[in-house]
């Protein structure tokens, strides 16, 4: 077998683009990567208010979907000359919550020409912290970062570029506006209800975060930026949001009876509607966590996505650290996993062109090889299903929910009957490539079933008229009857899934 060669990587001095599909606003930031540094060259945003279009049955309205599609049509023109591998699109709370989000996702992907990744709340928190950290001085000391979005609010405690605690709570300026300020009516009663609801959400993290402590508090994104600017505009503070300034702003907002009446210099008209709810959430955070003052950072989710992409180009992929951590947590046999991984990737290298497998497939096959046995910690019986469950439902920093599903699907299918129905849960454009990756993982596992430390002989993998061909040195299979029997059984398993395997 020849040594595997990863697919070509993007070069430096290129453009990267991050698109953030938030519950309140859609944003795109384009930056140039040069010598490891990112320089922003373009920013666009649109108040789509996707979250406002979700009803109490969690159905996203046609009107909201159309607002989003119209916005993405404009974004598509901006990224059409940027390589697809240099564009990343992430969706947050609204697309996590909507039951019919898949329809929107498919249409968005057709327009943009790149995958739309729905990220979990804690992954959103990690990326926000990364974006904020890169805009602040690299000082010692821990910081609390708060980001109030349209449908969720993220709380992160960390130091420098490493988060120590991350949480995403189900409260946001759009969802709280719908719930507590319906018809844009402002009243003390409505404000107290929103404030109390936010305090109740904060109960789950209040004591733990206070025990961790922090040296400074930082806010990010539109709501906190609007609050800070309003405090400065009204003369309540000079730069930071202080507790006194926030309370003064709250009293000023309560002097109005309708959000359309709010008059604050510099406040955008579209921000008026969601500002009372945002202030209620921020007041609750100040009260529950005993915050005295908060600075503002221009960094946010989209900047975090950019820096995460740049890190992957420099081989600083947080997903590798996540996989290593989960291997340790579930006591994986490292040497055996390494042997399975090497064989699977060598097979990938030999047939990648015939099967149209890319660098992304290489990474996913590598991670699946390293984690396929984590379910043994639960039980040997059906351990491949246990492994898939853990990969699906664990918090895996760096992975999107779709990537977790892809990884879990590979691991779920690595032994016994080929689970062809499982692959139907993946987007149609991914199903065939992941079926092929799963076959490579299955073959690698079979070849290392004895868990021997002896090196395998030179094995040739090729594609012949849609059949996967495996060729061993003369006489090797005769001296390894277990492998021969396993490959015969595998031929039957794959044949039942309409996949042809031949070996000699």
ABEGO torsion letter per residue (X at the ends): XBBBBBBBBBBBGBBBBBBBBBAABBBBBBBBBBGGBBBBABBBBBBAGAAAABBAAGBBBAAAAAAAAAAAAAAAAAAAABBAAABBBBBBAAAAABAAAAAAAAAAAAAAGBBBBBBBAAAAAAAAAAAAAAABBBBBEBBBBBBBBAABBBBBBBBEABBABBBBBBBBAAAAAAAAABGGBBBAAAAAAAAAAAAAAAAAAAAAAAAAEBABBBBBEAAAAAAAAAAAAAGABAABBBAAAAAAAAAAAAABABAAABBBBGBBAAAAAAAAAAAAAAAAAAAAAGBABBBBBABBAAAAAAAAAAAAAAGBBAAAAAAAAAAAAAGBBAAAAAAAAAAAAAAAAAAAAAAGBBAAAAAAAAAAAAAAAAAAAABABGAAAAAAAAAAABBBBGBBAAAAAAAAAAAAAABEBBBAAAAAABBAAAAAAAAAAAAAAAAAAAAAAAGBABBBBBBBBBBBGGBBBBBBBBGAAAABAAAAAAAAAAAAAAAAAGBBBBBX
